[in-house]
Amino acid sequence: MKKRPEMWSRGDWFLHHDNAPAHTALSVQQFLAINSMTVIPHTPYSPDLAPCDFFLFPRMKGQMKGKCFTDVSEVKKKTLEVLKNISTEEFQKCFQQWEKCCYKCIKSKGGYFEGDESCNSIKPNKPFKKK
């Protein structure tokens, strides 16, 4: 709310989380309700449908793996660098893929799918082709 107050006031801000206990705690639910936050529901037992899990975290891991950091500030600096280097097009592609994965989940009635059908088939460390 502090970073982008204009989005909060317009209602353009949406939250998607993976139903982890920290996200579903009563205090969090109350905060979201008080602040009129729109929450996009997440299918239970489907962590692979979370964009952070299939796009962001693998990218971060790929960029930081094998590096030795002397302190937390170096980790924060590298994390911020990686995040800033993700283009708008890459985020758009991620959320287009997320939408497809959600539809696949709905079509399969919550059933399991893998391989080329999986959200994890995205190659997060390779740049997406620009149109």
Secondary structure, DSSP 8 states (H G I E B T S, - for coil): --S-HHHHHHT--EEE----HHHHSHHHHHHHHHTT-EEE---TT-GGGSHIIIIIHHHHHHHHTT---SSHHHHHHHHHHHHHTS-HHHHHHHHHHHHHHHHHHHHTTT----GGGSGGGS-TTS-----
